[in-house]
Amino acid sequence: MQIQATANFLEQANDPGTAKSYAQRAELLRPRDERLATQMWLCSFECARQAARQKQFGVARLELEEAESYLGAGREPYVLEAMLAAIELKAGNVQAFERHRTIALEQLKSEPVVMRTICANAFRCGVNNDIRRDLNEQLKATARSTVASATAGAMARFMKSIHDAKVTYQGIKTHERFVVSFLKRCTRCNGTNRSWSMPANSPRYGQTPCHC
């Protein structure tokens, strides 16, 4: 579909607002298309991130309210809560940050994955250096958490999404080293998770839309 192709191009060209308008038009023609649902989810995240960088926090929250309507396969609730946590941290609302982080942990039950997701989003939202250092310390403190195949798979899918979307930001190398170390500690797999069928240092992790 030409409309969807245009939306894809604009999203990759870092124009999520315009991409979203094209995706919405395509969605009217194909309302049950999972690829369009994923694209709407991703555009809402990127619009929220750009709004947060510009300190338009009300706009950012509204974008994520819209993203919530697209929860589904590969579009996980904990990712939404982690993004909300990052935005509230950028806004200086520590209590709201803690609330969203707690909800994310209840949903996934893996502190390393949740903190890695929060770190990526907060760094890309433009938090200051003091907050960056604090988040890195919090992430580092989770390093000895128990690794299960399910949570390792979640981490691997998250990392693959970053590679696929060619995401970069200041501090990403530190976070990548943490992830590889985390994944190497998973010595068993129950065989049910395709995302864990390849080495931890491979860029070809699982399949999921980018949430960072």
N, C-alpha and C positions, 0 to 999 in steps of 0.2 A: 504494500500500500504506500503510495507516494507521500501521503500526509505523515505516516509513521516514519518513513525514511527521512523526511525533513526534520522531524522531532529528534531522531537519533543524531543527525548531523549537528543540530543546534546544541544538543546536550553535550556532545563531544567538543563543541567549540566554546564551551563554558558560558552558554546563554540559556540557563535553565528556565528562566521565566518565559521566554518565547517558545522554547521547546515544550514546556508544559501546555501552552495554549494549543499547539499543534497536536500534542498527545490527547488532550481533551476532545478535540474535534474527531480524532481517530476513534476514541473510545465511544463516541455516540454511534458510530457505524459498527463497532465490534465491542459491545459492552462486556462480554465475558472472556475477552482475550487476556490471558495471564501475562503475556509479554507487555501489553499496554499497562496493565496494573503495576507491573514492576517498574516500568518507565515513569509512571505517575508518582510512584513511591520515591524513586531516585530524584526526580525533579523537585519534589516537595522538600526532600532533605537538603538538596543543594541550595534551593531558594532560602530555606531556613538558615543555612550556614552563612550565606552571603548577607542576609539581614542581620544576623548576630554580629558579624564582623563590623557592620555599620552601626551597631548598637540600637538596631530597630527590633527590640526584643519582643514586643507585642506581635509584630509581623512574623517573626520566627516561630513563635508559639502557635499562631494560626496555621502556618504552613504544616506544622507537625500534627495539628489536629486533623488536617485533611489527610495527611499520610496515614493516620490511624485507620481510615476507612479502607485502606488497601492492604491491611495485614493479611498474610496468607503464605503460601508455599515460598520459602526463601526470604520472606519478609517478616522477621521475627519480632515479637513484642519487646524483648529485652533490648534490642537494637534501638527501638524508638525511645525507650526510657533512658538509655545511655546517652542518646543525642539530647534529650531534654535536660539531663543532668549537666551536660557540657554547656548548653546554652545558659542555664541558670548560674553556673559557675562564672561564665563570662559576664553575666549581669550582676554578679556580686551577691546573689541570693543563696547563701550557704545552706540554709535550712531546706530550701527547695531542691538544691543539688543533692543533699543527703537523702531526701525523700525519694527522688527518682532513682538514685543509685541503689537504695534499699529495695525498691520495687524490681529493678533489673536483676538484682541478686536473687530475689525470691523466684523470679521467672526462669533463670538459667542455672542458678546454684553453682556458679564457677566464678570466683572473684578474679582470677587472672584474666579470663576472657572479657568480663564486664569492664574491668579497669583498662584493659588494652583498647577496648572500643571507646570508652570515655576519653582516654588520652588522645587517640587519633582525632576525635571530633573536637575536643577542647583546643588542641593545638591548632587545628585548621580554622577554628572560630576566632583565633587571635588572642588567646589569654596571655597575660603578661608573664615575664620570666620567673617571678616568684611562684606563680601558680604552676608553671611548667615544671619547676624543680620539685615542688611538693607532689605533683601528680606522678612524676617519675619515681620518687621515693615510695609512694603508695603502691605503684606497680611492682617495684623491686621487692617490696615486702611480701608480695603474693607468690614469690618465686618457688617456695617450697610447698605450695598447696598440692593436694592430691590430684593426680592427673588420671582421668578416666577416658576411655575411648570416645565417649559421646562429647565430652567437653574439649578433648583434643581435636575432634572433628570440627566442632564449632570454631575453634581458634584457627584451624587450617583453612576452613572456608572463608573466614574473615580475611586471612592473609592473602588468599588467592584473589579475593575481590579487589584488594588494593593493587596487586600486580596487574590484574586485567584492566583496571581503570587507569593505570599509570599514575596513581596518586603519589604525590610527593609533598613533603613539608619539612620544616626544620625540626630535627629530632627523630625522623623516621628510622634512621639506621640503628639508633639505640633501641627502638621498639622492635625492629626486625630481629636483632640479636636476642632480645628477651623471648620472642616468639619461637625462634629456632631452638633455643635452650629448653623452653617449655615442652615443645613437641618431641624432642629427643628423649624425654623422660617417659614417654608413653611406650611401653615395651610389649603391650598386648593389644589386640583388637578383636572384637567379637565377630568380625567379618560381615557385619550388617551395614557398615557405614562406608560408602564408596569414597568419601572424602579422605579416608585414611588408608588408601590403597597404594600410596606412593611415598617416597622418602620425605622426611621433614624439611630438608633443605631444597626441595624442588619447588619452583615457582608454580607448578601445576597442581594446586590444591583444589579439591571439590568444585562445586558450582553454586554460586549464590550472587545476588546483586551486591554492588559495593555500598557499604554503609558508613564510609568514613570520609 
